[in-house]
Amino acid sequence: MIRSKTKITFLVSQLGFGGAERQTYELVRKLQETRNYELRCICLSETTEPYGRLMEAVGLPLDIIPRKRSFDLERVRRIRELSDSSSTDILHCIHYEAAAYGFGATLGRRRPFYLPSIRSTVVRPRPVKTFIYTKMLRSAPAVIVNSHRGAAFIGPAFGVPQERLHVIGNGLPFESIEERARQGTDLREELALGLETPLLGFVGKDSKHKNVHRFLEVCRELESARPELHFVLVGWRLAEEDRPRLGLLSPRYHLLGIREDVPAIMRSLNLLIMSSNTEGCPNTLIEAAVLGTPVVAPDVGDVARILAPFRERSVTVDQEPASYAALARGWLDAPPSPGDVEQMRTWVREHYALDTMIASTMGVYEALLHG
């Protein structure tokens, strides 16, 4: 057993909307419930909504160290100071930027144990960052990666021995997601659409790697031949005020922005499109599967593993809009049967449960402390 009150400090780049931030919050929330840990969080940004507020609500002390310059050595000193003041046993760093600062703060020290957690797959940083990432990942006694493809890349790219890499996929609280879906508003009623109107959706943010523009190209492949189809966009920089910037004049496009009722929206969709250039272990696909919403997504990160039961119908390998559209037509013409829906749910429940992610992470902590 892990000794009572193991002290863990989480070091994160930011706490805004994002899959890594959500997973960190879920991990913190469940670790707090065990009462075996003293936890705190250091955030390297003033972007702390919503997960900073949620962490504080479950009793987690939160320190913010905003950036003053490109690489701020004062941050390294401050992280070390905060870790020392709390007698941190493990400094758990989320993503590359936080891991780089955590590496500097723990350099030359036996305690705290330095634990980077990498959420992306293939990265091609410039030479200076490549040098830093190589040093920091090779020095770590363990590295958590949330996808098998991420681990397959990090090992040879940065010279990390495979035995130090721990693949821990994301885990979600399925009962909570399903309850929120049941309590949400009816999306078609909200949008004043007919009950049979088919809805194709995007849930994410307008960022480079999420590639909402590819999603819009897929929509254009479909909209002329399917006048009954409407398109829903949910997330950061996808609100009504963004319509002119995205060139969306048609009333068949509905821009909902950031919403708190995403499970209900997702359950209302006939099809979810993920158009990302890169992913690790995307929460959105896991959430869609447990809600019974079919998906079309690219073969990046562990997408094909998440969608394994429906890989042929759901995963496109070339990322061309026409290929997405062909798979989308397949789902729109032949929606999932009740048996398909149950198969989706069973698969993700077996492989991406929150308790599994928590137990695996605790196993890494225990190995660091007592290995």
Secondary structure as GFF3:
##gff-version 3
##sequence-region A 1 371
A	DSSP	beta_strand	6	12	.	.	.	ID=ss1
A	DSSP	alpha_helix	19	34	.	.	.	ID=ss2
A	DSSP	beta_strand	37	43	.	.	.	ID=ss3
A	DSSP	alpha_helix	51	57	.	.	.	ID=ss4
A	DSSP	beta_strand	62	64	.	.	.	ID=ss5
A	DSSP	alpha_helix	73	85	.	.	.	ID=ss6
A	DSSP	beta_strand	90	94	.	.	.	ID=ss7
A	DSSP	alpha_helix	96	106	.	.	.	ID=ss8
A	DSSP	beta_strand	113	118	.	.	.	ID=ss9
A	DSSP	alpha_helix	127	139	.	.	.	ID=ss10
A	DSSP	beta_strand	143	145	.	.	.	ID=ss11
A	DSSP	alpha_helix	148	158	.	.	.	ID=ss12
A	DSSP	three_ten_helix	162	164	.	.	.	ID=ss13
A	DSSP	beta_strand	165	167	.	.	.	ID=ss14
A	DSSP	alpha_helix	174	183	.	.	.	ID=ss15
A	DSSP	alpha_helix	187	190	.	.	.	ID=ss16
A	DSSP	beta_strand	199	205	.	.	.	ID=ss17
A	DSSP	alpha_helix	212	223	.	.	.	ID=ss18
A	DSSP	beta_strand	230	236	.	.	.	ID=ss19
A	DSSP	three_ten_helix	240	242	.	.	.	ID=ss20
A	DSSP	alpha_helix	243	246	.	.	.	ID=ss21
A	DSSP	beta_strand	253	257	.	.	.	ID=ss22
A	DSSP	alpha_helix	262	268	.	.	.	ID=ss23
A	DSSP	beta_strand	271	273	.	.	.	ID=ss24
A	DSSP	alpha_helix	283	291	.	.	.	ID=ss25
A	DSSP	beta_strand	295	298	.	.	.	ID=ss26
A	DSSP	alpha_helix	303	306	.	.	.	ID=ss27
A	DSSP	three_ten_helix	308	310	.	.	.	ID=ss28
A	DSSP	alpha_helix	311	314	.	.	.	ID=ss29
A	DSSP	beta_strand	315	316	.	.	.	ID=ss30
A	DSSP	alpha_helix	321	333	.	.	.	ID=ss31
A	DSSP	alpha_helix	338	351	.	.	.	ID=ss32
A	DSSP	alpha_helix	354	370	.	.	.	ID=ss33
###
